[in-house]
Amino acid sequence: MNVDLLEAAASGMDAQRAALDVAARNVAAAEAAGPNGAYARMVPIFQIDASEAEEPRVDFAGTRMERGTNVDILTEMIAVMNASRAYESDASIFDVGKRLAERTIELERL
């Protein structure tokens, strides 16, 4: 069970890291385009990988272009904050799983 917790947290961290990369790219595009420039916004795509052998996990499946909109730096900064907080949450869950594994090992030694 503990391995499932660590894997779930790690897959969430990977997905949020990818979302941060996309948002950082969009922020750079907004800065490069300037206030009157036009640049298509990239949107991260996530999918749930639910194979029969494993617990479901979230995977980053790439990006898609959001046509008809320009990159808005405020929107992208909010996306960065959201992805960063989600990453921190997954990291906290991973830390709990790690501590749980350490305690289990300690109890087995006794």
NORWO-V609046 format. One record per pair of residues at least 24 apart in sequence whose C-alpha atoms are under 7 Angstrom apart, sorted by the first residue. I is the first residue (numbers start at 1). J is the second residue. Records with the same first field share a line. If there is no record, write none. Layout:
I->J + J
This chain:
2->97 + 101
5->97
6->94 + 97
8->57
9->90 + 91 + 93 + 94
10->94
11->57 + 58 + 59
12->58 + 90
13->87 + 90 + 91
15->58 + 59 + 60
16->83 + 86 + 87
18->60
19->44 + 83
20->80 + 83
23->76 + 79 + 80
26->71 + 76
27->73 + 76
30->71 + 72 + 73
38->70
39->70 + 71
40->65 + 66 + 67 + 69 + 70 + 71
41->65 + 66 + 69 + 70 + 71
42->66
